[in-house]
Amino acid sequence: MYIALLYETVENFVQRRAPFRAEHLALAERWHQEGRLLLAGAFEPADGALLIFRVDDPADVEAFVRSDPYVRHGLVRSWRVRRWNVVIGGEEPTA
């Protein structure tokens, strides 16, 4: 299933993320390499972000959130996990 993770970030997020960015990107890259995180990026302006996952259980995405340094260090004001029913596009999981 596809899961959309929406972050709402704090004011001055771009400046405040600097000490945690490498750790955040390493976490995201690991999930991407594992095939669980498909797309991720900040909105313009950077008042939030969207991450698209393909996982078997939405709890996996919640585990990602709990381990994300941006969340742990208070740079994410709020977040939402939403199941996303893809109608056009997407990929079937590989065996």
FENNORWO-V385145 format. One record per residue. SS is DSSP state (@ for helix, = for strand, . for the rest). PSI is psi in whole degrees, -180 to 180 (* if undefined). Layout:
# FENNORWO-V385145
SS:PSI / SS:PSI
This chain:
# FENNORWO-V385145
.:153 / =:141 / =:131 / =:131 / =:122 / =:126 / =:140 / =:122 / =:166 / .:166 / .:147 / .:33 / @:-46 / @:-43 / @:-39 / @:-20 / .:-17 / @:-48 / @:-16 / @:-4 / @:-44 / @:-43 / @:-42 / @:-47 / @:-35 / @:-42 / @:-49 / @:-42 / @:-40 / @:-46 / @:-36 / @:-45 / @:-32 / .:-6 / .:9 / .:-29 / =:117 / =:-46 / =:148 / =:143 / =:162 / =:153 / .:167 / .:112 / .:164 / .:59 / .:5 / =:179 / =:160 / =:131 / =:133 / =:124 / =:155 / =:106 / .:168 / .:-23 / .:129 / @:-24 / @:-27 / @:-41 / @:-38 / @:-34 / @:-40 / @:-48 / @:-47 / @:-27 / @:-8 / .:123 / @:-29 / @:-39 / @:-49 / @:-31 / .:15 / .:18 / .:-14 / =:115 / =:-42 / =:161 / =:153 / =:138 / =:123 / =:129 / =:137 / =:117 / .:101 / .:126 / .:-40 / .:132 / .:-163 / .:176 / .:148 / .:140 / .:142 / .:148 / .:*
